[in-house]
Amino acid sequence: MDIIGTSLKRVDAFDKVTGKAKYTDDLVSGHALIAKVLHSTIANGWVKEFDLSEAWKVKGVVDIVTCFDVPDIQFPTAGHPWSTDPKHQDIADRKLLNARVRCYADDIAAVIAEDEIAAEEAVRKIKVTYEEYTPILTVEDAMKEGATVIHEERPNNIVVKSQYEIGNFEEAIKEEGLIKVVGDYETPVVSHCHIESANSFAYMESDKIVVVSSTQIPHIVRRVCSQALGVGFGKIRIIKPYIGGGFGNKQDALTEPLNAFLTTRVGGRPVKLAYTREETFASTRTRHAMQFHIESYIRKDGSFAARTIKAYSNQGGYASHAHALVANAVNGFRMMYPVGAIKSEAYTVYTNLPTAGAMRAYGIPQIGFALEAHVDDIAKQTGLDPIRLRKQNMMKLGYVDPITTITCHSTGLDECIERGEKYLDYTKKRLAYANQSGPIRKGVGMAIFCYKTGVYPISLETSACRMILNQDGSLQMQIGATEIGQGADTVFAMMAAQTIGVTVDKVHVVSKQDTDVTPYDTGAYASRQTYVSGMAVKKTAESFRKKILDFAGFMLKKDPWDLDIKDNNIVHVNKSEKLLSVADVAIESCYSLTNSTHIAAEESHHCTDNTYSFGVCFTEVEVDIPMCQVKILDIINVHDSGRIINMQTARGQVHGGMSMGLGYGLYEYLKFDPKTGRMLNDNLLDYKLMTAIDTPELHADFVETDDPTGPYGNKSLGEPPTIPVAPAIRNAVLNATGVAINAAPLHPQRMFEAFTEAGLIK
């Protein structure tokens, strides 16, 4: 029975399309109190005092909490696995409410009221006296001598600086005949724009704080709440129902720690804390803006002799995931083209922008734009073919990274490139479009990527799964890995069914995670779930299957090793004749008067491996130079993600990631008032997302390899589709116009300036 690789309907499809699925806000009790946060109206300074007198007069106000009332505990919010090694712990640099204001819309006070109207009115009536400093919005200003210190623990505003060198860079560049190519590249601050805003509700049962939340990381949020409130882990319970998207924003503790505290202020009554769309934009997390300076030294045959990168990441007001993002970016710089001497220097810098955190592909869209733009710049300056240049220098099978030790166990990147090139007829069109004139021009571009699968060995990778046999022969499966819209529950059901020998309809996945009940898992991030959590599912399914066969052997008086499970039935090995059904085993095992055995299995998987997935984007564009607009004529992503578990959901992942990449390349960026630090486009009207009208037909293809480290030959797919799209578009515009635009997105104003400077617009 081969279930893996087929296209099966999602197990949660019916409930979601009919509206039966219950999200956090659907579960709030009718008598819940409403909390609203007062956000700062300055970006840099101190709260000196509050005048709460008018706020307390609002009918329905139950409590008002200010930054002077919360525990004096600094805690981290990033959704990383915890470590007993302090060097691997996240930076604890914020409190539940902050007196030291470090970004516009910082959390400084909260109101709890009987209803939303009262809570909002009371927030508006709170008067705040500030000591205000000049906002610091750029990395350059933050690193200037004498700049206001944003966190006293970092007197130079540098969160972390790191560096590495592979080979001897200074010696390598002395080689005669090298061609030097230099480029500066920049990517913007963007928003995740998940459909469901950040929200939670909290209450107390006995002496335990329960938080129901839209989160990607329930077990990690439990730990963060424990740290923030200074209470034991066992005092906190996190429940995650269905979630309406996260893209990494909900890989952070957002509303949960404060809400956990607020319910204790009102005797454990339920308190709902739901952010508006504007608050979700300004007061949760963003994608890091990054700047890169790259120098490459190339031999005449196209091989890389040496490369160096200097990277700066704008962290915003609080550490969140901090330096991990730009560290991942400069690691990607090394891994994608691991030849020659390579030198890196990377900085993460505090500013007064909104806090940046995890976002889909974790620093690789930033370096992907810079690196793949730079490779096309090399091709243009040297006259080398961009595809040949990439193939000559890109990662090959068997590569072992000298710093992380992550190994390339499988790669289909060569074939991915060949399929994409053939689909678009790239080489022929690239030459045809090289020297155009006129206002409307066409161009083709491409970009490649590599992406890790999970976070080992940088962080802990662990997961657990539990299966329980029901009396009808079906099974309940609980797994700590969270379904956040990406189709994880469906894939896990397919994995379990394949390994056990039952049909998928017999696998009932418990989609709600509850830290008091659900086995441990760190959560949904790093494209890790089918790889890490999938191994936990496989190990549990194998143990579960063995227990079923053991009891079937007892019933049939046969050796279990001579039995198998196929299509929900017990059969002889290599035969299809039914001996018993799994339902027969389930009934007898539960109710036997002589040998009652409740069949269940639970296994953990501590992952100690990693592997790379690969892919490519090819696109053809039309550039209207006078109007400064780019139209996507055709686009395809081709991916090597190992063995595909569910082809239909895989295509959906790729299409979604491509859409996000199109927005990153063409439209999306957050704007800030340089005088105040206030976000200017914190809503879905002014923040320019791709719409259905803007989106071209998206094409996806797969080169299936069989990765020996994946539980079913699979490796990462969730995040990679967004990586190569923006640089492919940029390179297509370069091919069409001859103008290199080295900052994303390629919006009209940026193109107007570039085309004017190049003399294309008079």
N, C-alpha and C positions, 0 to 999 in steps of 0.2 A: 504494500500500500504506500504509494509515493505521494505524500501531501506537500512536502517541501517543494517549492518552485511553481506551484499552481497559483491561480488567481481566485482566491476565495473571498466571499463577502465578509466585510468586517463584522466582528461579533457584537459591536456596539452600534452598528449602523441604524437599525430600526429605531432604537430608543432615541438616538440623536436626531434623526430626520423627522420623527413624529413629535418631538418635544417632550417625550417621557423621561429623558435623562435628567437627573437631578444634579444641579450645580450648587455651589456654596450658597448663593443668594436664595435658591429655592428651598433651602432647609432651615432658614432662620425662623425661629419661633415668633408668633404674632405679638408676644409681649416683650420682645427684646428692646432694650434701650439702644439709642443711637449715639455713636461717638463721631465727632468731627474734630479734625486737627487744625490748629492755628499754625499757618506757615509764615515764615519770616518775610518781611517786605524789604529786606536788605540782603546782600550777598556775602558781606564780610563785616564782622564786628561782634559785639556782645549785647545780649539782653541785660539791661540794667534793672528794670522793674516792670511790673504789670499793674494796671488799674482794672480790677475785675468788678468794680461796684455795679456798673450798668449791666454787665453780663449776668450777674447773679439775680438781677431783677426780672429776667426773662422767665415767664411761666413755663414750667416743665423742666428746668435745669436741675439735674440731680447732683452733679459734681463738676468741678473744674480743676484740672491738674496742670501745673506749669512745670517748666524745666527745673524749678527749684524744689519740686516735690517728689521727683523720681529717685530711685536708688542711685547712689554715687558709684555706679559700676560702668566701666567702659567694656564694650563687647564687640565681637566681629559679626558681620552679617553674611559673609560669603558662603555659598553652598558648596564648600569643599569638605571632604572627609576630615574628621578631627585626627589629631596625632598627639601622642604623648611626648613627642619630640618638639620642644618649643620652636625650633627652626622651621618646622613644617606647619606651624599654626598660623591662622590668618590674623591680620592686624586688628587689634581691639581699639577702636578710635572714636566710638560714638556712644551716646547714652540714649535712653528711651526718648527723652526730649533734651534738646541741646541749648544751653545758655550761650556757648560760643557758636555764633552763626558762621557757617562755612560755605553756604550756597544759598541763592535766592530760593525761597520756598522750603527752607529748612524747617524741621518739626520743632516747635518751641512750646506749644501748649495744646491741651485737648479738652473738649467739653463733652460731657455725657448728659443726655437729655431724654425725655420721654418720647420725643418724636424728632424727625429730621428738621422740621421747620424751626423748632426751638433751638436745636443744636446749632444750626447755621446762623440764626439770629444772634445767639450768644457769642459765637466766634467773632462775628462782625463787630460786636460791642466791646470786645477786649481791647484796651489801649496798651501799647507797648512803648517803652522808652529804650532806645538803642544807643550804644556807642558805636558809630559807624566808621569803617575804613574803606578806602578805595578798593573796588572789586578787582581781583586779579583773574583774568579770564584766559590768558595764554601761557603756554609753557615758558616762553621767552621772558615774560614779565615775572613769573613766579620764581625763576632762577636768577633774576638780577640781584646783585649785591644790595642789601638794604630793603628788599621786598618784605612786606608784612608776613610774619610767620603764621601759617594757617593751623598747623598742629605743633605744639611746643616740642613734641618728641622728634620732629623733623625740622630743625632750625633753618635748613636751606630749601625747604619745601620739596625736596627729593624723597619720594617714598622709598624707592630702591633704585640702585644702579647696579647693573651686572655687565659682565663682559666675558668673551671667550675667544680663543684663537686656535684654529686647526692648521697645523703646518706653520711655516715661518713666513708671514706675510711680507715683511720688509725684504727678505732675501728673494722671495718669489717675484716681486715686481722689478727686480734688477735684470731679469731676463731680457735679452735684446729682441727688438722687433715687436714688442707688445703694443696693442692698440688700447688706449685708455678711453673709457666711456663713463661719464659722470651724469647723475640725474638726481633731482630732488622731487619727492612725491608726497602727496598729502591726502588723507581721507577724513571725512567729516564725523561730527556727532550725529547719530541717528537714533530713532526710537523703535522699539520692538513692535508696537501697534498690534498686540494680540487683542482678540475680540473682547474677552472678559477682562475687565479692569481688576486691579489688585483689590482683594476683599477678604474678609474673614469675620467670624463671630466667635465669641469666647464666653464660657460660663464655667461654673464650678460644680463638681459632684463630690460630696464630702469635702476632703481637703485637696482634691486634685483639680488642676486647671485644665480645661478642655478647650482646644482651639480648632474650629472647623475652618479650613482654609483652602484657597485656590493656590496650591504650591506644587512645584516640581520635586520637592525634597522634604517630605514629611519627617523622616527620621532625623535629618540634619536640623530642621526647624525646631524640633523638640530639644535638641542639644543647645541651640542658640537661645531659645526662650529660657531654658534652665540657667544659662550663664548670665543672661541679661537681668533676670530677676533675683539671681543668687539663691535659687532653690534646687533641690535634687532632681535628677532626671525623672525619677519615678513620680514626681509631683506634676509632671506635664504630660498631656496626651494630645497628639495631633491627629486629626481626621481629614483626609483628602478625598472628597467626592470627585465626580467628573470635573474636568478643568477645561476652560475655553481658551487654551493656548498660553504659551509662556515665552518661547524662543530664547530662554536664558534669563529673562527679567525675573521670573519666579524661581530662579536658582539662587535666590537671595532671600533672607528673612526680611519681609517688607512690613506688612501691618501686624504680623503675628506677635512679636515681643511686646509692643505697646498695648495691643488688645488684651494679651494675657495679664498684663498689669492692671489695665482698667477694670476688668471684671472683679479683681480683688478689692478695688476701691468701693464697689457697690454691693458687697456681700455675696458675690458669686452670681449675681443676676446676669442673664445673657446680654452681651454688648455687641452690637454690630458696628464694624468699622470698614466702610466701603469707600474707596477712592473714586472720585469722578474721573472722567477721561482726562481733564486738564491736570488733575493731581497725579494721575498715572504717568503722564508725560514728564512733569516737572519734579516730582518728588519720589520717584522710584529709581530706576536705573536707565542708563543709555549705553550705546556702543561707544567705545573709546575713539576719540579723534587721535590720529597718529601722523607723525611726520618722519620721513625717511630720507637720508642722504646715502646714496649708493655709488661706489666707485668699482668698476670692473676693468680687469686687464685681460685682454683676449689675444690669443695667438692668431696668426693669419689663417690657420686651418679651422678656426672656430672654437677650439678648446679653451676653457677657462683656466688661466694661470693663477689668478688671484682675484678675490673680491672682498670688499669691506662694506659694512653697513653701520650707520649710526641712527638710532631710532629714539623718538620721543613720544611718550604716551600721556595724554591729558586725562588725569584721573578724576578731576572734579574734587568735591569737598571731602569725601570720605573714602577709605581704602577699598571697601568691598573686596573684589577679586584682585585688585591692585596690580602688582607687577607680573602676575601670571599671564596676563594677556599679551603684553609686548614681549615677554620672554618666549611665549609660544610663537609669536610672529617671527622673531629673529632665529628661533630654532627652525621654522619653516623655510627661512632664507637659506639655511645651511642644508637642510634635508632634501629640498627639491632638486638642487643642483650641487651634489656633494663632491665636487672635483676641485682640485687646486687648493691653494691656501685661502682660508676664510677667517675673517676677523670681524668681531661684532662688539658694539657698545650700545647699551640700551638704558633708557631712563624712564621711570614713571614719576610723574610730578603732580603734586597737589595744586589745584587752582580753585576758584570759586564758581566753577560751572557745576551743573548737577552731577551727582555721583555716577561714574561709569562702572559697569559691571559686565557680567557674562552676556553675550549675545551670539546667536547662531554662528558657529565655526570659530569662535573664541580667538580672535586676533588674526586668523588666517585670511579673511576677506581684506583686511588692511594690507598685510604684506603681499597677498595675492595680487592686489591692484598694483602696488609699487613694483614688485619683482617682475611680473609678466609684462608690464609696460616697459620696464627697463630692458628686458630681453628683446622686445621689438625695437627699442631704441638702438640696441647693439646691432641688430640686423640691419637697420636703416643706415647706421653710420659705417658699417663694414661692408655692406652689400651682400651679406650672407643670407641664406634662406632661413626664415624664422623656424620652420619645422625642423629642418636639419640641425640648426643650432640647438634647439631644445633636445632632440633625440640624442645628440652627441654628448650632452652634459647632464642629462636628467638622471635621477636615481634608477639603479638597475637591480635586478633580482639578486638577493643575497647581501645587499648593503646592510651594514651594521653601524648605527649611529655611534660615533666615538664618545659622545657625552651621555646620551640616555640609554644606549645599548639596544634601542628598539631596532628590530630586524625586518627587512623586507622579505617576508615569507612567500609572497606571491605578487605578481604584477601583470596586468594586461594593458598597461599604458600605451605601449607601442600600437597595439591593435585599436585602442580607443582613438588615438590620433588618426590612424589610417581610415577608420570608419567615418569619423567626422570630416576629414579632408575630402573623402570620396563623396559624402552626402552633399557637401556644399560646393564641390568642385573648386576648392579654395585656391590651389596653386595657380590654376588657369586664370581665375578671376582676379587674384592679387596682382598678377602681372598686367592684366588688362586695365585695372583701375589705377595703376601707379602714377600715371601722368595725365590726369583729367583737367579740363578747364570748364568754365561755366558755373552758374549759381547752384545747380543741383548735381551732386556727385554721389557715386556709389563706392562702397568699400567693404572689404572683408577683414575679419580679425579672428584671432584665436588665443586661447590661454589654457594652460594646464595647471594641475594642482596635485599635491599629495596631502593626505590627512590621516592622523593617527586614529586608533580605535580604542577609546577609553583613555585613562590617565596614568596607568602603570608605566614606568616605575616612579613617576614623579609623586604620585599620591596613592593611597590605598585603593584597591579595587576589590570589592567584596559584595556578595549577593546571596540571598537565600530564598528558597521556595518551599511551599507546603502543599501536598495533595492529600485529599481525603476521599475514600470511595463511598459513594452513595448507594443506597439499597437497590437502585434501578440499574446499576452498572455504569452510571455516569460518575464524574468526579468533580469536586470543588478544587480549584487551584488558587492559592493565595501567593502573591509575590510582591515584594516591597518596591519593585520597579514600577514607576508611575506611568500610566497612560495619560498623555497630555494632548491627544489629538493625532499623534503620529502613527497610530495603528499597532502599538506594542502589544496590547492584549490579544489581538488577532494573531500576531506572529507567535506569541507564547502558546496560544491554544494549538496552533499548527505544529509547533515543536513537540508539545506534550503528546498530541494525538499520534504523530509519526513514531515517536519513540516507544510509546506504550502499545500501540497497535489497535487503537480505537478510532472511530470517526470523530471529526472536529465537533459535531453537535453534542458529543458526550462530555466535552470539556467545558465546564462552567467557570469562567474567570471572574474572580471577585475583584472588580475594578476599584472599589474604594479601599484606600490604605488607611489603616488605623494603627498607630504606633504601639497601642496596648495589645494588639492582636496579630498584626501582619509581620511576617518575618522581615529581618533587617535588609535594607538595600539603601545605597546612598542616594539614588534618585535618577531622574531623567536629565542627563547632560552628557556631553563628550561623545555622542553617538556610540555609547557603550552598551546599550541594553541588549541587543540581540547577541552581542559578543560575550559580555560578562554575565548578565542576568540570564541570557540564553543557556549558558553552561550550567547555571544553577538549576534551570528548568530541566535540562537534559539529565543531569545527575539524579535529580529527584524522580524524574519519570522512569529512569532505569531501576532505581530502588523500589519504586511503587510497582512497576511491572513484575519485578522478581517476587514481591510479596503476594501479588495476585496468583502468579504461577505456582508458588509454594503451596498456597491453600488449594488451588485447583488440583495439584498433585495429591494432596491429602484426600480430597473428595474422590478422585479417580483411582487412587491407589497406584499412581504412576510416578516415575521420577520427574521432577520439575524441569530438569534440563532437556527432557524429551518433548516438552510442550512449548507452544508459542501462542501469541495473541494476534489474530488477524480479523479486521472488520468486526470488532466487538465480541469475538468468539475465541474460545480456547480450542486449539487444534494441535495435532502432532507437528513437530518440526518438519518443514518442507512439504507439508500436506495442507489441504484446505478443508478436509472433512471436519465438520463441527462436532466437538465432544461435549462442550458446555458453552453457555454464553457467559460473558463477564457478569451479567446481571445475576445469573445462577450462583456464581461465586460470591457476589456481594450479599445476596440474601442469606446464604448459608453461613458465611463468615460472621455475619452480624447476629443471627438468631440461632445458631447451632446450640443444641443442649449439651453437647460434649466438648466443643472446641470453639467457643465464641471468640473471634479475633477481629478487632476493629482495624481494618486495613488503612493505613496512612503512611506517608513518608515525608520527611523533611531533610533537605540537604543544603549545605552552604558551599559556595565556591569562592576561594580566595585566588583571584586571578594574578598570575605572575608572568604574563606575556602581553605582547602588543603586536600590532601589525599595521601596515599602511594600506589605505584605499587610494585610488587614483581616478582621474577623469580629465575631461577636456570640454571646453565650450567653443563652438564655431558659430560665427554670426555674420550676416550680410546686412549692411545698413544703407540708408539713403540720407545724405546730409544736405539740408537746405541752408546754404551759407548765409544768404541775406536774412532769413528768418531765424537762424541759429537754432535749428531743430534737427533732431535725429529720429528717423523712423526705422524700426527694426523690420527688415524684409523677410528674414529667415533666421532661425536660431535652433541649435541642437546641443544638448549635453550628452556626452557618452561617458558612462561610468564603469569602472571596475570596483565593485563592492563585494567581490567574492561571489559566493553562490547566493542567488536571490531567493528569499524565503517565500514572499508573496509578490508576484510580478505586478499585480494591479495596485497594491498599496505602495510599492516601490516607485512606480511611475508617478503616483500622486505626490510622493515626497520630492521627486525631482522637479515636477512642475511647480510645486510650492516654493522650493528653493530658488528656482530660476526666476520666478516672479519677484522674490525678495532681492535677488541680484540685479534685476532690471531696475528696480527702484533705487538701489544703492548706486548704480551706474549713471542714472539719468535724472532723478528727481529729488531724492530724499536728503534733507539736511536740516538740522535744528538751528534756528537763528536766535541771537541773544542781543539785548541792548548793551552796547559796550560801556555805557555809563553806570548802569545799575546791575547788570548780570541777569536781568529778567528774561525768561524765555518768551519769544515773540510769536511762535507758531505752535502753541501747545494744544492743538485740537485737530480733528480730522478734516476740517475745511482748509485750514492754512498750511498744514503739513501735507505735502504732495505725495500721496501714495499712488501706485499703479491702480488704475481702474480697469474694468472689463473692456472698455473702449480702447484704452492704451495698450492692452496686452496683446502681443502677436500670438499666432499659433505656436505652441511650445512642443518641441520634439525631444524625445528621450530614447536612448538606446543603452544597452548594457553589454559589456564583455564579461562573461562569467568565468571567473577563476575559482579554484577550490583551495581556499586558504587552510593549511594544515592546523592552524591554531584556533580557528573558529569552531564552535560546537557543531555546526552543520556546513563548514566551509565558508561561512559568511564573515563579513567585516563591515566597517562603518558606512552608512548611507545617509543618515538623517540630516547632518549639517553640510556635507560636501557640496550639494548642488548649488548652493548660493555663492560659492567661492569664485569660480572662473568667469562669471557672466560680465561683471563690470569691466575687468581688464580686456576681455574680448571685444566689448563695445568700444572702449577707448582705442584699441589697436585698429579696429575697423575704421574709425574716424581718422586716424593717422594715415591709413592706406588711402582713404578717399580724398583727403585734403592736403596731406603732407604736414599737417600741424599736430604737434605732440602736446596734448593737454594732460598735465601731470597731476591734476587734482580731481577728485570725485566730489559730487556728481558732475556730469557734463551738462549742466543746466544752461539756459540761453545766455544769461549774463556772462558766465565764464567763457562760453564759446565766442560771444561777441568780442570780448576783450582779446582772446587768443587770435581770432580771425583778423581783427583790426591790426594787431601787432604784426601779423604775418603778411599784411597787405591784401588780404582777400576781401576785406570790407573797407571801402574808401570813405 
